Each structure stands twice: as structure tokens, then as C-alpha cells.
Amino acid sequence: NAGVTQTPKFQVLKTGQSMTLQCAQDMNHEYMSWYRQDPGMGLRLIHYSVGAGITDQGEVPNGYNVSRSTTEDFPLRLLSAAPSQTSVYFCASSYSFTSGQETQYFGPGTRLLVL
Amino acid sequence: QQQVKQSPQSLIVQKGGISIINCAYENTAFDYFPWYQQFPGKGPALLIAIRPDVSEKKEGRFTISFNKSAKQFSLHIMDSQPGDSATYFCAAGSDRGSTLGRLYFGRGTQLTVWP
């Protein structure tokens, strides 16, 4: 199993550009999430999904869109990049939230710089 | 409003000492409390987790203590080693209700263990 994979690893954007951060998992996990990590702020939830076709907003959803057309993929779209979106983005997945199956597995992250 | 509050922000411990990180939560619906460990340039990885039906869980040198009435939980690292130097995040979540599928993270503690 490859686990959770994220592409690209690094990206530089200009203000106003759009892009999609890719996330895929091969563990047949129902739950997938996107977090951003900023110094001193911990991990903040952007969007999450409890299954294919179902998504919901997290703590900091503004400026981001998601969709979940398959169990495996959960792309994150930046509509019009802003310097405030400079961050490290992590995708995570888990089988469920019931006891014994709730471990979230994180991808290696995408480092995004918006100029 | 921050759902999970973590302290201290940074911690320096001598090799062989005990590292203690504390977290507090507000939402009584939370019933899953994991700790994640993150090394520089990597994604977080689950270290240990607890459910509120027990007050303590131990795995090797790592112990979670849980106080349901005080809505607090803590991570104890016994015999701390330089290899434990990392950032530690506490989190809270639930498998039901409006918080289903979401993990709320603390802001992290940067642990440094001096040899």
C-alpha cells in the first residue's frame, strides 16, 4: 500500500492563480480531510469528507473547494490564490471514526508559497 | 473558539527525564483523544490514543492520562530520548453527531530533548 499520497510536494503561485492539490489513498478509507499547518496554529481543518459524494466545511474553508467523486481521491482546489494561503497542506484519511478504526493517516504534505 | 487547548508551546527536557504535555477540551461530545507526533518535513503520525472509558493508557514509554470530569488529558513521555525531539499534537473527535468525521487539533508542543 502506498498509503496517502499528495502531489505536488512544492508549489509556488502568483496571487490570483488557481491550482489543485491532489490527494489519493489506497486503503479504502471512507473519511478524508484537508488540513493546513501554519507556525503556532497547529493543524486547522479546511474541508472533510465522510464518503464519496459527501463533503463538508471545516474551520477555515474560505478560498478552497473540494469534491469527492471516488473513495480514493480528494482534491483541494484553490480558486484564486492569496498570500494568506501560503502554508503546508496535509491530506489525511481514516477508515471510520468508530473505535479501533479511527486512526488518521497523513500524507507527506504540500508546501505552497503564494507570492 | 479553540476546541482543544494545548500547553506548553515548547518544552526542553534533559535525556532520561519526563516530558509532560497537557491538553484541555470543551465539547463533552468528544470521545476519542489521540496524540500525534510530527518530525520536521513529515506528516503527523499517530502516537497513542485513548477513549474516555479508561483513565490511563500506556504504550512503552508513552502514557496518556485522562480526566473526564476536568475535561483534560495529558501525554507523559518517560525516559525521554533525543529521538523523541519532535512536535506533538493532541486532538479530539467523536464518531457521532455534528462532530462526526472531524478531528480538532491543539496548536502543538515542540519538544527538544538534550543529550
Interface residues (C-beta under 8 A of the other chain):
Chain A: V4 Y31 S33 Y35 G40 M41 G42 L43 R44 L45 Y48 S49 V50 D56 G58 F90 A92 S96 F97 T98 S99 E102 T103 Q104 Y105 F106 G107 P108 G109
Chain B: Q6 Q9 Y32 P34 Y36 G41 K42 G43 P44 A45 L46 A49 R51 F89 G93 S94 D95 L100 G101 R102 L103 Y104 F105 G106 R107 G108
